[in-house]
C-alpha cells in the first residue's frame, strides 16, 4: 500500500519540477527578448 503512494508523490514532485523549469526558462526568454527589444529601440 505504501509503494503506490510513494510513486504518486514522486510523480507529482517531478511534474512540478518540470513545470517550474519550464516556467523559469519561459521567464528568462521573455526577459532576454524584452532586453533585446529595448536595445534595438
N, C-alpha and C positions, 0 to 999 in steps of 0.2 A: 504493500500500500504506500510505502514511503517513496519508492523509486519514481512512480508517475509524477508525484508532487515535485520532486527534485528536478526531474527533466522538464516539467512545465515551467517551473520558476527560472531555470537556466535558459529556457527558450525565450521567455518573456524578457529576461535581462539582456540576452543577445539581441533581441528585436529592438529594445530601447536603445541599445548601444549603436546599432546600425542607423536608427533614426537620428540619434544625436550626432553621429559622424556626418550623416547626410546634411543635416541642418547646418553643422559647422562649416562644411565645405561650401554649401549654398551661400551662407552669410559672407564667408571670406571672398567668394567670387563676386558677390554683389558689391562688397566694399571696394574690391580691386577695380571693378567696372566703373563705379562712381568716381574713384580717384582718377582713372584714366580719362573719364569724361571731363572732369574739372581741368585736367592738364591740357586737353585738346581745346577747350574753350579759351 
